[in-house]
């Protein structure tokens, strides 16, 4: 039986006369499903599997507050951590260290310092990381979530008085992505001469 294009478009996927017989396996978006698979049937992480945790940080990537958050998350169950460092510099500007060491970017330096600390904090489980080509942290997060599957996010930022990320309302914007979010704010240094 030959069908016109219009008939083919209007045929129900359940109809036995459907040419390929395939029924889409979509469900409503589920909290806890990864952004790349949100809405796919069975995308929700099973309790026994290892959670993929996206850790987003730059200047706070090696702080005690972030290491404590990683330790706490690792204690709750099996997890694999990936550190994402949004491109620290504007694409047209270069950090002074990149002039003296042109093969090592500031973001790579952050990874080199923080990854061993995160691996230690999560009990020696393997960790990995990447430097995003995106300078905007929200763009970096969204791009990473579209490329890889993650089950939750830990966002680490500077204190409110100096944090560009908090002034951009990044935690609130990231929460709208639908994944569980932990926001870690690094402690402000004690002022000199404070009692």
DAFEN-V701159 format. One record per backbone hydrogen bond with DSSP energy under -1.0 kcal/mol. NH is the residue of the N-H (numbers start at 1). CO is the residue of the C=O. Records with the same first field share a line. If there is no record, write none. Layout:
NH=CO, CO
This chain:
8=4
9=5
10=6
11=7
15=12
18=15
27=39
32=178
33=30
40=37
41=25
43=40
49=46
51=78
53=80
54=152
55=82
56=154
57=84
61=58
63=60
67=63
68=64
69=65
70=66
71=67
72=68
73=69
74=70
75=71
80=51
82=53
83=128
84=55
85=130
87=134
93=90
98=95
100=96
101=97
104=101
109=105
110=106
111=107
112=108
113=109
114=110
115=111
118=114
119=115
120=116
121=117
122=118
123=120
124=119
128=81
130=83
132=85
140=136
141=137
142=138
143=139
144=140
145=141
146=142
147=143
148=144
151=52
152=52
153=180
154=54
155=182
156=56
157=184
162=159
163=159
167=163
168=164
169=166
170=165
173=169
174=170
175=171
177=174
178=175
182=153
184=155
186=157
194=191
